[in-house]
Amino acid sequence: MTNSPIVRVSILRTDADRFSRLRDEMAAALEILAPGIRALSGHIDFFAGADEATCALTNVSLWRSLADAQQLDHFQPMLDLAPRFVALGATFERPIINAATLWRTMISP
């Protein structure tokens, strides 16, 4: 698929006894992160998710190009939050995934 969006996936894992607190922290991060993310070049969409069954929190975002997606590598508000999550028991999976889109479905308007 030429000129397809980049799907960026970042995964954070924790122990079951810490999951609820980290989920709440992730939800609260919306106010801190969303305005800046929306302003980044090439931003299409961003989702933060929580999977209690695997004690994982995810950030999944869509970007117009790899360079656009990689802006998050240096996005200071997100970098500033990382130590807080680590102190609460989070482990970030690395490397972060920046995947070229192979196919997609869309809900019609």
N, C-alpha and C positions, 0 to 999 in steps of 0.2 A: 504494500500500500504506500504509494508515494505521498510525501508531505503529510504523513499520518501523525497524530499526536503521540507524545511520549507519556507513558504511564509510569509514574514514580511511586514506589512502594517502600515505606519505612515501617519496620516492625519493632516493637518494644515488648519485652516479656518480663514477667514477674512471678512471684509465688502467689498461690491462691489467697493467702491471708493478707496480702498487700494489694490485691487487684482492685478492690472497691475504692480504696483511697486514690490509687493512680488513675482509675477511670474518672473519678471526680476532678482530679487535677487536669486531666486531658480535656474534659468538658469546659472547665474554667479557662483553659488556654485560648479558647475561641476569641474572647474579648481582646486578648493581647496580640494574637497572631493574625486574625482574619483581615483587619484593615491593611496591613503591610503586604500580606500575600495577594490580596486583590489588586494591589497597585503594581505588582511585579509584571514585567514584560512577558507576554506569551501565556499568562495564566488563563486556563480554561475552566477548571473546576477543582475542588479540593474536598475530601471527605476524611473525617476522623472517625474511627470505628473501635468497638470494644467487643472482644470475644471471650466471654467468661469461661467457656469450656476449655480453652487453651491458655488462659491467662495472658492474652495478647491484646495489645492496643496497636492500631494501625493508622498511618496517614497514607492515603492514596490520592494522588493528584494527577491531573492531566495538563500537559503543556504543549505548546506549539512546536518546540524544538528541544533537543538535548541541552543546548546552552541555556534555554529558558528554565528547564527543570533544575539544572545545576545551580541556579541562583540560590536555591534553598541551602546549598552547602555552606553559604556565607551569609545567610539571613540572620542577622544579629539577634532579633527577638527570640527566634527558635533556639539559637545557640545559647542564649542566656538562660533558657528554661531547662536545658539538658541536665546541668548539675543538680537541680532541684529534683528531677525525676530519678536520677541515679541515687541521690541521698534517701529517697523513699523506697529504694529496692528495685529499680528498673534496670534492665540490661537491654541495650540497643543492639539489634542484629546488624552486622556490617559485612559486606558493603551494602549501601542503600541500592535498591534496584531502580534503574532507569531503562525501561523496556520500550522498544519500538512497537507500535501497534501492528498486529497481524490482521485483526478483523475486529469489528464492533457491531453492536446492535443499538438502536435508538428507539425510544418510545416516540411515536408520532405525536405532534402537538394536537 
